[in-house]
């Protein structure tokens, strides 16, 4: 098997014509998303489509950029609870899944941990996987 060689000028021409390249900026990202989007309507998401491989390459490049630029930080269960309370305009006494206002206060202050029972109740209430609280 011979190893293909690609001259720099041909690679530059290929990038110019195809739009396929490493994504290093928001502009590159926008162009990559536009190219991927343009492949969706003609059916390139289907494995039998001739441009399916190109669609997958673009999706991989977009995903890699997203992971580099917008890496998720680990959220602690108590931080998630605070966020949910804020988003749903809940006060400490409005969480029967946990118990009284004083228990919620202790959990938010880090004096107590969420129990399995708390997590189960919160997961059901907010429609979340229990795993997000760990």
Residue, then its C-alpha position, 0 to 999 in steps of 0.5 A: x500500500x502506498x502512502x498518499x502525498x499531498x503537496x501544500x498547494x493542493x491542500x490549500x486548494x482543497x481547503x479553499x474549495x471544500x471548506x474542510x479544515x481545522x476549526x480555529x476561530x468562530x468564523x471557521x466554526x460558522x463556515x463549518x456549520x454552514x457546510x454541515x447544514x447544507x449537507x443535511x437537506x440533500x440527505x447526507x445524514x443517511x449512510x447511503x448518501x455519497x456525501x455522508x462521510x463528508x458530513x461526518x467529518x464536518x460533524x467531528x470537526x464541529x464537535x471537537x471545536x465545541x469541546x475545546x471552546x466550551x468545555x463543561x465544568x463539573x457541577x456539584x449537586x448543591x450548585x445544581x440545586x441552587x441553580x434549579x431553585x433560582x430557575x424555578x423561583x423556589x424558596x428553601x421551604x418549597x422543597x418537600x423532596x428535601x424536607x424543612x427549610x432548615x434542612x435545605x439551608x444546611x445543605x446549601x451551606x455545606x453542613x449536610x449532604x444530599x441523601x439518596x432520598x433527596x436526590x431521588x425526589x429532586x430527580x423526579x420533580x425536575x425530570x433529571x437523571x439522579x447522576x447529575x447530582x453526584 
